[in-house]
């Protein structure tokens, strides 16, 4: 009785629910808000392009996957359990980049 594994669909369903929520946030402009203004050495136009592209992809239902150094996009409804690692790696890279920008912004405001 205690040896019964949990159904795999439980965690995948939770993953998909979280991904749909994340996609909605990005479709409504989350990246633009996260990026804010350009830091010294950055181009505001490039940041705006990145934010607009992120928003467009999200509105189309596309999520980023990272396998090795390769970036791929896949419609959210086509994600499989096997895509979770690549999806999380792409998200981790994006969060790391944003956190580094935030750290730099804080250092320069001192």
Rosetta silent file (secondary structure, phi, psi, omega in degrees, C-alpha in Angstrom):
SEQUENCE: XXXXXXXXXXXXXXXXXXXXXXXXXXXXXXXXXXXXXXXXXXXXXXXXXXXXXXXXXXXXXXXXXXXXXXXXXXXXXXXXXXXXXXXXXXXXXXXXXXXXXXXXXXXXXX
SCORE:     score description
SCORE:     0.000 S_00000001
   1 L     0.000  -44.809  179.092    0.000    0.000    0.000 S_00000001
   2 L   -77.018   -9.648 -178.443    2.776    2.472    0.868 S_00000001
   3 L   -87.883   -7.128 -176.624    4.788    1.432   -2.201 S_00000001
   4 L   -68.224  120.431  177.458    2.298    2.808   -4.686 S_00000001
   5 L   -71.043  152.676  175.882    3.856    5.641   -6.706 S_00000001
   6 L   -68.799  146.840  177.063    1.855    8.810   -7.191 S_00000001
   7 L   -59.890  134.460 -177.542    0.274    9.134  -10.613 S_00000001
   8 H   -63.964  -28.270 -177.359    2.704   10.947  -12.908 S_00000001
   9 H   -65.728  -24.154  179.477   -0.075   13.121  -14.331 S_00000001
  10 H   -58.764  -51.355 -177.762   -0.452   14.942  -11.005 S_00000001
  11 H   -71.440  -35.360  178.764    2.916   16.677  -11.260 S_00000001
  12 H   -67.460  -40.299  176.989    2.617   17.223  -15.006 S_00000001
  13 H   -60.835  -41.294  178.227   -0.813   18.794  -14.556 S_00000001
  14 H   -65.470  -41.715  177.654    0.645   21.127  -11.921 S_00000001
  15 H   -58.982  -47.786 -178.483    3.565   21.944  -14.208 S_00000001
  16 H   -65.096  -38.592  177.488    1.202   22.781  -17.073 S_00000001
  17 H   -61.940  -43.756  178.445   -0.988   24.933  -14.829 S_00000001
  18 H   -64.772  -41.001  179.337    2.080   26.899  -13.707 S_00000001
  19 H   -64.903  -39.917  177.832    3.278   27.257  -17.315 S_00000001
  20 H   -63.812  -39.972  177.216   -0.102   28.574  -18.461 S_00000001
  21 H   -64.748  -43.118  178.477   -0.018   31.159  -15.671 S_00000001
  22 H   -62.726  -41.288  179.721    3.532   32.172  -16.576 S_00000001
  23 H   -63.189  -41.269  177.706    2.563   32.462  -20.231 S_00000001
  24 H   -62.302  -41.228  178.645   -0.368   34.759  -19.349 S_00000001
  25 H   -61.723  -44.404 -179.719    1.954   36.980  -17.311 S_00000001
  26 H   -68.953  -35.637  178.201    4.404   37.283  -20.193 S_00000001
  27 H   -65.136  -25.421  179.466    1.569   37.900  -22.679 S_00000001
  28 L   -94.087    8.526  173.309    0.520   40.864  -20.541 S_00000001
  29 L    99.920   22.093 -178.584    4.013   42.429  -20.598 S_00000001
  30 H   -57.905  -40.068 -177.430    5.816   40.963  -17.598 S_00000001
  31 H   -63.532  -42.544  179.350    9.205   41.050  -19.331 S_00000001
  32 H   -59.855  -42.208  179.087    8.932   44.768  -20.114 S_00000001
  33 H   -66.815  -38.184 -179.361    8.158   45.496  -16.471 S_00000001
  34 H   -68.797  -35.601 -177.274   11.022   43.265  -15.302 S_00000001
  35 H   -74.393  -39.886 -178.461   13.541   44.896  -17.643 S_00000001
  36 L    62.263 -139.044 -177.794   12.726   48.488  -16.813 S_00000001
  37 L   -92.962  154.978 -179.737   15.229   51.022  -18.090 S_00000001
  38 L   -63.811  141.891  172.726   18.541   50.284  -19.769 S_00000001
  39 L   -86.229  162.924  176.397   21.619   50.062  -17.627 S_00000001
  40 L   -52.811  132.501 -179.233   24.808   51.814  -18.705 S_00000001
  41 L    90.934   -8.494  177.279   26.125   50.028  -21.755 S_00000001
  42 L  -101.492  159.161  176.754   22.706   48.628  -22.692 S_00000001
  43 L  -103.449  124.307  177.554   20.422   49.803  -25.448 S_00000001
  44 H   -61.532  -37.118  179.410   16.881   50.781  -24.430 S_00000001
  45 H   -62.470  -40.336  178.896   15.755   49.917  -27.964 S_00000001
  46 H   -66.235  -41.065  176.988   17.216   46.407  -27.621 S_00000001
  47 H   -62.623  -40.932  178.534   15.464   45.904  -24.270 S_00000001
  48 H   -65.612  -36.642  177.302   12.191   47.044  -25.821 S_00000001
  49 H   -65.221  -44.188  178.431   12.732   44.621  -28.704 S_00000001
  50 H   -59.885  -45.910 -179.070   13.394   41.751  -26.265 S_00000001
  51 H   -64.694  -42.674 -179.877   10.253   42.616  -24.275 S_00000001
  52 H   -64.931  -40.893  178.821    8.073   42.922  -27.395 S_00000001
  53 H   -65.394  -42.776  177.791    9.344   39.589  -28.742 S_00000001
  54 H   -60.016  -44.385 -179.641    8.732   37.894  -25.386 S_00000001
  55 H   -65.743  -43.295  179.917    5.196   39.278  -25.297 S_00000001
  56 H   -61.641  -47.249  179.929    4.480   38.257  -28.909 S_00000001
  57 H   -60.130  -43.665  179.648    5.710   34.704  -28.370 S_00000001
  58 H   -64.123  -41.598  178.916    3.638   34.383  -25.203 S_00000001
  59 H   -63.494  -27.743  177.310    0.531   35.710  -26.934 S_00000001
  60 L   -84.946   -2.988  178.698    1.060   33.025  -29.593 S_00000001
  61 L    82.248   17.303 -177.540    1.282   30.383  -26.855 S_00000001
  62 E   -95.305  135.807  176.698    4.956   29.620  -27.479 S_00000001
  63 E  -116.879  152.417 -177.709    7.328   28.691  -24.666 S_00000001
  64 E   -89.453  136.623  174.541   11.107   28.582  -24.762 S_00000001
  65 E  -121.989  143.580  177.619   12.994   25.316  -24.366 S_00000001
  66 E  -126.350  119.377  177.115   16.749   25.019  -23.911 S_00000001
  67 E  -121.180  110.972 -173.357   18.582   21.831  -24.798 S_00000001
  68 L    64.131 -122.523  176.962   22.317   22.223  -24.372 S_00000001
  69 L  -101.176    0.032 -177.235   23.048   25.567  -26.009 S_00000001
  70 E   -87.078  134.534  175.096   20.128   25.273  -28.435 S_00000001
  71 E  -106.886  132.973  177.547   16.959   27.340  -27.942 S_00000001
  72 E  -131.665  158.441  175.096   13.681   26.031  -29.341 S_00000001
  73 E  -122.470  143.770 -178.145   10.095   27.205  -29.097 S_00000001
  74 E  -143.578  143.701  177.040    7.076   24.974  -28.746 S_00000001
  75 E   -66.313  139.477 -174.973    3.367   25.658  -28.381 S_00000001
  76 H   -56.809  -34.303 -178.514    2.324   25.171  -24.779 S_00000001
  77 H   -75.070   -7.837  178.253   -0.331   22.624  -25.737 S_00000001
  78 H  -101.438   -0.366  179.424    2.347   20.465  -27.380 S_00000001
  79 L   -64.306  144.559  177.044    4.561   20.237  -24.286 S_00000001
  80 L  -120.954  169.866  176.421    5.261   16.746  -23.012 S_00000001
  81 H   -55.910  -35.987 -178.009    6.608   15.415  -19.751 S_00000001
  82 H   -68.138  -19.404 -179.807    9.949   15.054  -21.502 S_00000001
  83 H   -81.926  -11.803 -174.002   10.032   18.815  -22.222 S_00000001
  84 H   -56.693  -46.401 -177.880    9.968   19.807  -18.549 S_00000001
  85 H   -61.931  -45.426  179.957   13.751   19.799  -18.069 S_00000001
  86 H   -65.113  -36.160  178.913   14.349   21.882  -21.222 S_00000001
  87 H   -67.029  -45.120 -179.208   11.567   24.282  -20.199 S_00000001
  88 H   -67.070  -34.637  177.957   12.983   24.713  -16.701 S_00000001
  89 H   -66.003  -41.614  177.861   16.499   25.256  -18.079 S_00000001
  90 H   -64.123  -41.932  179.470   15.245   28.030  -20.370 S_00000001
  91 H   -66.217  -41.448  179.785   13.383   29.649  -17.473 S_00000001
  92 H   -61.016  -42.803  179.678   16.421   29.341  -15.183 S_00000001
  93 H   -63.214  -42.649  179.723   18.641   31.074  -17.752 S_00000001
  94 H   -64.967  -44.366  179.501   16.141   33.931  -18.136 S_00000001
  95 H   -63.841  -42.543  178.029   15.755   34.376  -14.376 S_00000001
  96 H   -59.160  -44.026  179.719   19.547   34.336  -13.892 S_00000001
  97 H   -62.258  -45.858  179.744   19.933   37.053  -16.542 S_00000001
  98 H   -65.194  -41.165  179.314   17.213   39.210  -14.960 S_00000001
  99 H   -64.499  -37.347  176.996   18.637   38.711  -11.453 S_00000001
 100 H   -63.997  -41.731  177.533   22.088   39.755  -12.673 S_00000001
 101 H   -62.836  -40.979  179.350   20.614   42.949  -14.158 S_00000001
 102 H   -63.872  -42.040  177.199   18.850   43.640  -10.853 S_00000001
 103 H   -60.802  -44.484  178.934   22.098   43.112   -8.954 S_00000001
 104 H   -63.357  -40.515  179.360   23.913   45.518  -11.288 S_00000001
 105 H   -62.005  -43.502  179.968   21.142   48.103  -10.919 S_00000001
 106 H   -65.413  -41.972  179.653   21.386   47.929   -7.120 S_00000001
 107 H   -62.265  -39.221 -176.883   25.191   48.195   -7.184 S_00000001
 108 H   -78.589  -16.530 -179.145   25.062   51.281   -9.399 S_00000001
 109 L   -88.823   -3.517 -179.735   22.414   53.015   -7.293 S_00000001
 110 L   -77.795    0.000    0.000   24.618   53.026   -4.182 S_00000001
